[in-house]
């Protein structure tokens, strides 16, 4: 069978259009059932010496999120749990159990990444990228994969912002998954 070189070159070109825009795996986000967050952190810390370094209450989503990391390395582990039964996080966990929710990749140019991925047929949970350069962060979720139901997040930080979200971003990101039937 003869392989058309132009098809191979086109595929290589498509890969290159995004390859040098993705920097690294930034964080792995778990959603855990209400009351399991601290136990899960203890379990992880027993295996690898993770240290808690940030906590956030996401009041609009009735959730709490804790970030842990190993020394100063990436990826960071982000763990969210619902505070109430009607929380987006708790509804997700009731449907799918406690598990990885998404993998987040730090990118150089999120607008370009989204543009290329849309051309390839990747779908997102929102039409617009969430956040702003002024807030220090832009981010967006893909829709879940068919095989594992994982979501991918693209994230771009600006200036000296070193967080994973802002209070308004995290609420908007969580809410963007509601239409997926996760909640």
N, C-alpha and C positions, 0 to 999 in steps of 0.2 A: 504494500500500500504506500502510496506517495503522499508525503506531508507537504502541504502548501506553506512555503517559507513566509509568505506575507501574513498568513494567519498566526504563525508562531511569533513573528515580529510584532504583530498587533497585540497579542496577549502580553508579551514582554513589555511593550510600551504602556499598556494599561496598568500593569503591576508597578512600573517605575513612576507613574504619575502619582501614586500614593506612598510608595515605599520610603522615599526620603522625607515624607511629611510626618510619619509616625515615629515618635522618639522612643517610647518604652511603655511597658505595663506600669501604670501609675498606682492603681489600687484594685483590690478585689472586695466586692461588697456582698455581704451576707444579709439575709433577712431571717430573723429567728422569732419563734413564738414568744408571746408575752411571758416574761419571767425567766427566759433562758439566756438572755444577753450576758449577764455576769458569769453564769456557769460556763458558757461557751468561751468567754475570754479566759477563764481559769483553765479550761481544757487546752486551749491553744498555748497558753503561757507555760503549761506543764511540759509541753512537747518542745517548744521553741521559746526562748526568753523574750517574748513580746512584752512591750511596756505600753500602758495606756498613756495617750498624750493629748487627746481632745475628746470632749463630750458636747453634744448638742441636743437640745430639745427642739423638736420640729412641731410646734404647737398646732399649726394649721393641718398637719397630717396625723396628729395624735401619736407621735412617735418620738423615740429617743435614739440617738446614734452615738456610738463610741468608736473612736479610731485608735488602733494600736499599731505599733511598728517595731521592727527589730533594729535596734540601734538607730542609725539615721538612713537606713536603706529602704528602697522601694522594692516591691509594692507594699503599700500600707494595707492593712486589713480594716475594713469599715463594716461595723455590725449595727444593724438597726432592728429595733423591736417596737411593736405597737404598745401604746399605753392603755388603750381601750379596745374593746371588741370590734368597734366600727373603724378602727385605724386601717389605712391602706395596707400597712405592713402586716398587721394581724390577719386581715382577710386573705392576703397573699399566702401567708404561712398555713392558714386553715385549708387552703386549696392545694398547695404544693409541698407543705412541710417546711421545716427550717433548712435552708440551703443557700448556695451561691445564687445571687440575683443577677449580678452583672460584673463584667471585667471592664475596667476603664483604662483607656490608652491616652497618654499625653501626646498631643500633636503640635506641630509648628503652625499650621494654618487650618483651623477647623472649618472655615467656610469652603476652602478648596477640597478638603477631605470629604465633606458632605456632598459637594457638587460631584466629585468623582464617584463616590459610592452610589449616589442616586442614579448616575448614568449606568452603573452596573446593576441596578435593580434593587439595591438595598433600601429598605423602608425605615422610616423613623417614627417615633411616637408623637412628634410634634412637627409642624411645618417650619417653625422658626427655632433657631438656636436660642437656648436659654442663657440669660446673663448679659453682661456688657463688659467692654474693656474698662470702663470707669469703675465697675465693681471689682475688676481684677480677674474675672473668670467667664469663659464661655463653655457651654457643655450641651450635649444632646445624646439621647438614647436611641439605639436601633430598636426595631421590633424584635421579639424573641426568635431564636433559631428554632427550626422545626425539630431537630433531633434532641436537643438538651433543654430547650426553653430558656436559654441564657440570652441576656441582653448585653450589648456592647455599648460602652459610653465613649465618646470622644470628648476630650477636655483640653482647653487651652488657657493658660494663666498669663497674666500681664503684670508688669511691674514687680513689686516685692510680695504679691499675694501668694501665700503658700498653702492655702486651704483647699478643701475638696469641694466646697460649695459655700454659698451664702445662705442665710435663713430663707430668703425668697426663692433662690435657685432650688434648694433641696425640696421645698414644698412643691414647686412647679414640676420638678423632675418626677417626684413621687406621684403627683396627680396625673402626669402624662401617661402613666402606665394603667390608670383606671380603665380606659377605653379598651384595653387589651383583654379585659375579662379576668385580669389578675386578682382584682379585688372583689 
